[in-house]
Amino acid sequence: MITLATLAGVDVMGARTAKADVWDGEQIVVAMSASTSPLDARERVQMSVLTLAFWVPRAETFKAFGYLGPTLKPLPWLSVFPSVGFATDRTADHATAFLASAALTFTPLEGKIVIYVEVDGYFTAQQAEFYGFYKLGIHPPQLGPFSFGIQVEQYNASFWVGPNVALSFGPVEVGVQWHTSVTDVVGHAMRVPIAINF
């Protein structure tokens, strides 16, 4: 399942974000998000849209995802993005799935710590699948543009865990993430996400 977790660590409250994510040199994810200007006087509500494309050239797989929902910021250090959307598989049975998602971003200590939690549901006429993404990021001011952390991914009853590091250069963030299975599926994966805020 490829969801808005590809944008974890990127401020969804920003006006526009683009991100490319490469898994083990084979799976390519391209994502774009955009938010409106604040809709209320206290600047706590925006509408946001997120689109994703998931491509595996070797397997001739292509999937597209789209989400729409409000971005809420009830507290300066908390943002919430509940959303719904649809996904389509353009390479198998052309099935369309309904998506329901909720993502929370906590940024205590003036953003020195970032905690991201996401839970998604993926529903078709034949099945229901669930995905979770949980990430802790640490941004020590002494390390300048460098940040590090750990993330856990859940797909139904399977879990992957691993460290991540990232470097920020103005609006550009480049990272490396390593995933190791800790449940029934044995395997490893490396991801190289590149994000641009503009």
C-alpha positions in Angstrom: 0.0 0.0 0.0 1.4 3.4 -1.0 -0.3 6.3 0.7 0.3 9.7 2.0 3.0 8.3 4.2 5.3 9.1 1.3 5.0 12.7 2.5 5.7 11.9 6.1 8.1 14.5 7.5 7.0 17.1 5.0 4.7 19.8 6.4 1.3 19.1 4.9 0.2 22.6 5.9 2.5 24.0 3.2 1.1 25.4 0.0 2.6 22.8 -2.4 4.9 19.8 -2.0 6.3 17.5 -4.6 8.1 14.3 -3.7 9.8 11.4 -5.4 10.4 8.1 -3.5 12.5 5.2 -4.9 12.4 1.8 -3.2 15.3 -0.5 -3.8 15.9 1.0 -7.2 12.7 -0.6 -8.6 9.6 0.9 -7.1 9.0 4.6 -7.9 6.5 6.8 -6.1 5.7 10.4 -7.2 3.5 12.5 -5.0 2.2 16.0 -5.1 0.1 17.8 -2.5 -1.4 21.3 -2.4 -3.4 23.3 0.2 -5.6 26.4 -0.1 -5.0 29.5 1.9 -6.5 29.4 5.4 -10.2 29.4 5.3 -10.8 31.0 8.8 -9.6 34.1 10.5 -7.4 32.1 13.0 -5.7 30.3 10.2 -6.5 26.8 11.5 -8.4 25.3 8.6 -7.3 24.6 5.0 -8.4 22.3 2.3 -5.8 19.9 1.0 -5.5 17.5 -1.9 -2.9 14.8 -2.4 -2.2 12.7 -5.6 0.2 9.7 -5.9 1.5 7.6 -8.7 3.1 4.2 -7.9 5.1 2.6 -10.7 7.2 -0.6 -10.8 8.7 -0.8 -14.4 10.0 -4.4 -14.1 6.5 -5.7 -13.0 4.7 -3.3 -15.4 2.6 -2.1 -12.4 1.0 1.3 -12.2 -1.4 2.6 -9.6 -2.8 6.0 -8.9 -4.2 7.5 -5.7 -6.1 10.7 -4.9 -7.1 12.1 -1.5 -9.1 15.2 -0.5 -9.8 16.6 3.0 -9.4 19.5 5.4 -6.1 20.2 7.1 -6.8 21.2 10.6 -4.4 22.9 13.1 -6.2 23.2 16.4 -2.9 23.8 18.2 0.4 25.4 17.0 2.2 22.0 17.4 -0.6 19.8 16.0 -2.0 19.3 12.5 -4.6 16.8 11.5 -5.5 15.6 7.9 -8.6 13.4 7.7 -9.3 12.6 4.0 -11.1 10.3 1.6 -10.3 9.3 -1.9 -10.0 6.7 -4.6 -7.3 4.4 -6.0 -7.1 2.7 -9.3 -4.9 -0.2 -10.5 -4.2 0.4 -14.2 -2.3 -2.8 -14.8 -4.3 -5.7 -13.2 -8.1 -5.8 -13.1 -8.5 -2.0 -13.3 -10.2 -2.2 -9.9 -11.1 1.0 -8.1 -10.8 1.2 -4.3 -12.3 3.6 -1.8 -9.7 5.2 0.6 -10.2 6.6 4.1 -7.3 8.1 5.9 -6.3 10.1 9.0 -2.9 11.6 9.6 -1.6 13.5 12.6 1.6 15.5 12.9 2.9 16.6 16.3 5.8 19.1 16.4 6.6 19.8 20.1 9.7 21.7 21.3 9.4 24.2 18.4 9.7 21.5 15.8 12.8 19.9 17.2 10.8 16.7 17.4 8.3 15.5 14.8 5.9 12.7 15.5 3.8 11.5 12.6 0.9 9.0 12.8 -1.1 7.7 9.9 -3.9 5.1 9.6 -5.4 4.2 6.2 -8.2 1.9 5.0 -8.3 0.5 1.4 -11.7 -0.9 0.5 -12.9 -2.8 -2.6 -15.9 -5.0 -3.3 -13.8 -8.0 -2.5 -11.5 -7.0 0.4 -10.5 -4.5 3.0 -6.9 -3.7 3.8 -5.3 -1.5 6.5 -2.1 0.4 6.6 -0.3 2.3 9.4 2.7 4.5 9.4 4.4 5.8 12.5 7.5 8.1 12.5 9.6 9.9 15.0 11.9 12.5 13.7 14.5 14.5 15.7 16.0 17.8 14.4 18.8 18.9 16.8 19.6 22.6 16.1 23.3 21.8 16.7 23.3 19.6 13.6 22.0 22.2 11.2 20.2 20.7 8.2 20.7 17.1 9.4 17.8 15.1 11.0 17.3 11.5 12.0 14.7 9.2 13.4 12.9 5.9 13.2 9.7 4.7 11.5 7.4 1.7 11.7 5.2 0.6 8.8 2.2 -1.7 9.3 0.4 -3.6 6.5 -2.5 -5.5 8.0 -0.7 -7.8 10.5 2.8 -7.3 9.1 5.3 -4.8 10.4 8.5 -3.2 9.1 10.8 -1.0 11.2 14.0 0.9 10.5 16.0 4.1 10.9 16.0 7.2 8.6 18.3 10.2 8.1 17.7 13.3 6.0 19.4 16.5 4.9 17.5 19.8 4.2 18.8 22.4 1.7 16.3 25.3 1.8 13.1 23.9 0.3 14.7 20.5 -0.7 15.0 17.5 1.6 16.9 14.3 0.7 16.7 11.3 2.9 17.5 7.6 3.2 15.3 5.0 5.0 16.0 1.4 5.8 13.2 -1.1 6.5 13.5 -4.6 8.1 10.5 -6.9 8.5 9.9 -7.9 12.1 6.9 -10.3 11.5 6.1 -13.2 9.2 7.5 -11.7 6.0 11.3 -11.7 5.9 12.9 -9.0 3.9 14.7 -5.6 3.8 14.1 -2.5 1.7 15.9 0.9 1.2 14.0 4.0 0.3 15.5 7.3 -1.0 12.9 10.1 -0.7 13.4 13.5 -2.2 11.0 16.3 -1.3 10.6 19.9 -2.6 8.4 22.5 -0.9 7.4 25.4 -3.1 
